[in-house]
Amino acid sequence: QGNVVQSGGGSVQIGGSLRLSCTTSGYTYNSNCVAWFRQAPGKEREGVAGIYTGSSQTLYDDSVEGRFTISQDNAKNTVYLQMNSLQPEDTAMYYCAARWGRICRDDILLTDSAYNYWGQGTQVTVSS
């Protein structure tokens, strides 16, 4: 049985930085899709950044391109989301998700319905 555990997040001022961590277990780490999603109050969940752990291929939503970086540490089975130049519109609950037991494709990296294991969520708040 797979498990996804998140850490990081918190409150930061406009222009600040935060790093989220996502540690997975229970499944073979390689050859998986792992992605970060977020959901703000009253809004739908949206994909932020995704990575194919087999090749380290990444994909970003336009809203975070150039500000956020998704990366991985294979030895720790951990995926990170480094968030820089944070803005109030980045305020949301952030979720890490993993797609296990299914082929990873770049066209589904930011599609929430493609993921079958989810972390517990962590709040990110950006204020002035």
C-alpha positions as CSV (number, residue, x, y, z in Angstrom):
1,Q,0.0,0.0,0.0
2,G,1.4,3.3,-1.0
3,N,1.8,6.3,1.3
4,V,2.4,10.0,0.6
5,V,3.6,12.3,3.4
6,Q,4.0,16.0,3.0
7,S,5.9,18.6,5.0
8,G,6.7,22.2,4.8
9,G,4.5,25.1,4.0
10,G,3.4,27.9,6.4
11,S,3.0,31.7,6.1
12,V,5.3,34.1,4.3
13,Q,5.3,37.6,3.1
14,I,4.9,38.6,-0.6
15,G,8.0,37.8,-2.5
16,G,9.2,35.3,0.0
17,S,10.0,31.6,-0.5
18,L,8.9,28.2,0.9
19,R,9.8,24.6,0.2
20,L,7.4,21.7,0.3
21,S,8.5,18.1,0.6
22,C,6.7,14.9,-0.4
23,T,8.1,11.6,0.7
24,T,6.6,8.5,-0.8
25,S,6.7,4.8,0.3
26,G,5.2,1.5,-0.4
27,Y,5.8,1.5,-4.2
28,T,8.8,1.4,-6.4
29,Y,9.8,5.1,-6.6
30,N,11.1,5.1,-10.2
31,S,8.8,5.5,-13.2
32,N,6.1,7.3,-11.4
33,C,4.3,10.6,-11.9
34,V,4.4,12.8,-8.8
35,A,2.9,16.2,-8.8
36,W,1.8,19.1,-6.7
37,F,-1.7,20.5,-6.8
38,R,-3.3,23.3,-4.9
39,Q,-6.8,24.4,-4.0
40,A,-7.8,27.8,-2.8
41,P,-11.1,28.5,-1.0
42,G,-14.0,28.5,-3.5
43,K,-11.8,27.4,-6.3
44,E,-11.2,24.1,-8.1
45,R,-8.0,22.1,-7.5
46,E,-5.3,22.9,-10.0
47,G,-2.1,21.3,-11.0
48,V,1.0,23.3,-10.2
49,A,4.0,21.2,-11.1
50,G,4.7,17.6,-12.0
51,I,7.6,15.3,-12.4
52,Y,8.2,11.9,-14.0
53,T,10.5,10.3,-11.5
54,G,12.1,8.0,-14.1
55,S,13.5,10.7,-16.3
56,S,13.1,13.8,-14.2
57,Q,10.9,15.4,-16.9
58,T,8.9,18.2,-15.4
59,L,5.8,20.3,-16.3
60,Y,4.6,23.5,-14.8
61,D,1.4,25.4,-14.9
62,D,1.8,28.8,-16.5
63,S,1.0,30.6,-13.3
64,V,4.1,29.3,-11.6
65,E,6.5,28.9,-14.4
66,G,9.8,30.6,-13.6
67,R,8.9,30.9,-9.9
68,F,8.4,27.3,-8.7
69,T,10.8,24.4,-9.2
70,I,9.9,20.7,-8.7
71,S,12.8,18.4,-8.1
72,Q,13.5,15.0,-6.6
73,D,16.0,13.1,-4.4
74,N,15.8,9.5,-5.6
75,A,17.8,8.3,-2.5
76,K,15.1,9.7,-0.2
77,N,12.1,8.9,-2.4
78,T,11.2,12.6,-2.0
79,V,10.0,15.2,-4.4
80,Y,10.3,18.9,-3.5
81,L,8.5,22.0,-4.6
82,Q,10.6,25.2,-4.2
83,M,8.4,28.2,-4.3
84,N,10.0,31.6,-4.9
85,S,8.6,35.1,-5.4
86,L,5.4,34.0,-3.7
87,Q,2.3,36.1,-4.3
88,P,-1.1,36.3,-2.5
89,E,-2.7,34.3,-5.3
90,D,-0.4,31.4,-4.4
91,T,-2.3,31.1,-1.1
92,A,-3.9,27.7,-1.0
93,M,-3.8,24.2,0.4
94,Y,-1.1,22.3,-1.4
95,Y,-1.3,18.6,-2.1
96,C,1.2,16.1,-3.3
97,A,0.0,13.2,-5.4
98,A,1.5,10.1,-6.8
99,R,0.5,7.8,-9.7
100,W,1.5,4.3,-8.9
101,G,0.9,1.1,-10.8
102,R,0.0,3.0,-14.0
103,I,2.1,4.4,-16.9
104,C,3.2,8.0,-16.4
105,R,2.7,10.3,-19.4
106,D,3.5,14.0,-19.8
107,D,0.0,14.8,-20.9
108,I,-1.4,13.7,-17.5
109,L,1.2,15.2,-15.2
110,L,-1.1,18.0,-14.1
111,T,-4.4,16.1,-14.3
112,D,-5.7,15.4,-10.8
113,S,-7.8,12.4,-11.9
114,A,-4.7,10.6,-13.1
115,Y,-3.4,10.3,-9.5
116,N,-4.3,7.5,-7.1
117,Y,-2.4,8.4,-3.9
118,W,-2.6,11.8,-2.2
119,G,-0.8,13.5,0.7
120,Q,-2.6,15.1,3.6
121,G,-2.3,18.6,2.4
122,T,-0.3,21.6,3.7
123,Q,-1.4,25.2,3.9
124,V,0.6,28.0,2.2
125,T,-0.4,31.5,3.0
126,V,1.1,34.6,1.4
127,S,0.4,38.0,2.8
128,S,1.6,41.6,2.8
